Amino acid sequence: MEQKLSNEAREDLRQTLLKEIGPEYTAKLDDADLDDLGYFLLTIMALGIKMKASKTAGVLASGVGVL
């Protein structure tokens, strides 16, 4: 399934990349590239949040670190 960012999210990502990697690389990215990159970044962030939540739930269930 093809995932697309909103126009606003795509433009925010484009501006962030422009600051971070410069115009010489950013100019080569089309909307499809930004959609792929944005979806990848969102997926990685979601996995990180799930891992953190899972770790927190495990700590709470075990009673470790709970006063």
C-alpha positions as CSV (number, residue, x, y, z in Angstrom):
1,M,0.0,0.0,0.0
2,E,1.4,3.4,-1.0
3,Q,1.5,5.8,1.9
4,K,1.3,9.6,1.2
5,L,2.0,12.4,3.5
6,S,-0.2,15.5,3.5
7,N,1.0,18.5,1.6
8,E,1.8,20.3,4.8
9,A,3.8,17.3,6.2
10,R,5.7,16.9,2.9
11,E,6.6,20.6,2.9
12,D,7.7,20.5,6.5
13,L,9.9,17.5,5.8
14,R,11.3,19.2,2.7
15,Q,12.2,22.4,4.7
16,T,13.8,20.3,7.5
17,L,15.9,18.3,4.9
18,L,16.8,21.6,3.2
19,K,18.3,22.8,6.6
20,E,19.9,19.4,7.4
21,I,21.4,18.2,4.1
22,G,21.3,21.3,1.9
23,P,19.7,22.3,-1.4
24,E,21.9,20.2,-3.6
25,Y,20.4,17.0,-2.3
26,T,17.0,18.2,-1.4
27,A,16.4,19.4,-5.0
28,K,16.7,15.8,-6.2
29,L,13.9,14.6,-4.0
30,D,10.4,14.5,-5.6
31,D,7.1,14.1,-3.7
32,A,7.2,10.3,-3.9
33,D,10.7,10.3,-2.3
34,L,9.5,12.5,0.5
35,D,6.4,10.3,1.0
36,D,8.7,7.2,1.3
37,L,11.1,8.9,3.6
38,G,8.4,10.5,5.8
39,Y,6.6,7.2,6.1
40,F,9.8,5.4,7.0
41,L,10.6,8.0,9.7
42,L,7.1,7.7,11.1
43,T,7.3,3.9,11.2
44,I,10.6,4.0,13.1
45,M,9.3,6.5,15.6
46,A,6.1,4.4,16.1
47,L,8.3,1.3,16.8
48,G,10.4,3.3,19.2
49,I,7.3,4.4,21.1
50,K,6.0,0.9,21.2
51,M,9.3,-0.4,22.6
52,K,9.4,2.3,25.2
53,A,5.8,1.6,26.2
54,S,6.5,-2.1,26.4
55,K,9.6,-1.6,28.5
56,T,7.7,0.7,30.8
57,A,4.8,-1.7,31.1
58,G,7.2,-4.6,32.0
59,V,8.9,-2.5,34.7
60,L,5.6,-1.6,36.2
61,A,4.3,-5.1,36.1
62,S,7.5,-6.4,37.8
63,G,7.3,-3.8,40.4
64,V,11.0,-2.8,39.8
65,G,11.5,0.9,40.2
66,V,8.0,1.4,41.7
67,L,7.9,3.0,45.1
